[in-house]
Amino acid sequence: MKLTWGERMAAECEQRGYEKGFAIGLEMAFVEQHRQYVLRMLGKRFGEISPNVRERVQAIDSVEELRCLMEKILDFGPIEELGLGR
C-alpha cells in the first residue's frame, strides 16, 4: 500500500520529533551524569557538601560548565574559591 503525500509528511515529522526528543533526553541524562560526578568529586575533596552548594550544582545545565567545574575542583584550594558558596 502506497502512502499519500500527507501520510508520508506526517510519518517524516513524527520520526523527526522522535529523534529530537531522543537527543534532548540524551543530553539531559548527560548533564545529570556530570552533575553527579561534580557532587562526588566535591564530596571526596571537601567532605560533606552543604545544601547551598548542592543546589548550585544542580542548577547548572551545561555539560561544558560542569566539565570546567570538575577541572577547577582538581586545581583549587578551598571550596569557596570555586564560586559555589558554602
PyMOL commands that set and color helices and strands:
alter all, ss='L'
color gray80, all
select helices_A, chain A and resi 5-46+51-58+63-75+79-82
alter helices_A, ss='H'
color red, helices_A
deselect
rebuild
show_as cartoon
